[in-house]
């Protein structure tokens, strides 16, 4: 994702990036729809979740922590908690 954002390109590469981004978010939306079926705003939830995951991974990569088991565990717990709606307000 970061490489795609930072790579200079022409219209063709920008179109490919836009296509990738759309499919990328579709996969997140499908996961959200599977686990949080009653939501009407799955696209927004998918964007928040994908941004959170991207942020954690990006910062872990900068800190050379991608292989840290505790980081992986915490990220998994974050995703599960968000998808299950734990802590969600009514």
N, C-alpha and C positions, 0 to 999 in steps of 0.2 A: 504494500500500500504506500509506504513512504517513498519508495523508489519511483513508483508511478507518479506521485505528486511532485517530485522534485526533478523529474526528467523533462528537459525541454523537448518540444515536439511540434509536429505539424498537425493539420486538421485530422489526418488519418489516425495519428496516435492519440489525439484528444478524444476522437470518437471511440476508439478502442478502450480508452480509459473510462469514458462515460459508460460504455457497455459493461465493462468489468465492474464498475461501482454499482450499477443497477442490479446485476446478478448477485453480487456480494451481499447487498442489502436484502435481496429476495430470500437468500438462504437464512439470514438472521430472522426475517419476518416469518419464514416457515417454522423455525424453531420456536419463536415467540407464540405463534398461533397454536402450535402443538401443545405447549405447556401452559399457556394463559388464554384459554379458549374464549373466555367471556369478554375479553378486551375488544374494543372497537378501534383503538388507535395502535394497532400492531406495528404500523410503520414507524411511529414515533418511538415506541418501546424498542424496536429493532435498532433504530439509529442510536439511541442512548446506550444500549448494550454493546453495539459494535464499537462505539467511541470509547467506552470504558475499557473494553478488552484491548483495543488498539493502544490506548494510553498506557496501560500496564505493561504490555509487551514492548512498546517503544522505550519506555523508561528502563525496563529491565535490561533491554539490549544495550542501552547506553551505559548502564552500570555493570555490564557483564554478569548478569544474574539470571539469564534465561534458564539455566540448568538447575537453579536452586529449588529443591523439592518443596520447601515451605512456600515459596512464591507460587509454584504451580498448584499447590494445595489450596492456598488462599484464593487464587484466581478461580479455581473450580468451585469453591464455596460461594464466591461472589456471584458467579454465573447462575448456580443452582438457586441461591436465595432470590435473585432477581427474577428468574423464570418462574419460581414457585409463588412469587408474590409476597414472600415473607417480609413483614415490615411495611407492606403497602397500606396506605391510608384508604379508608372507605369513602 
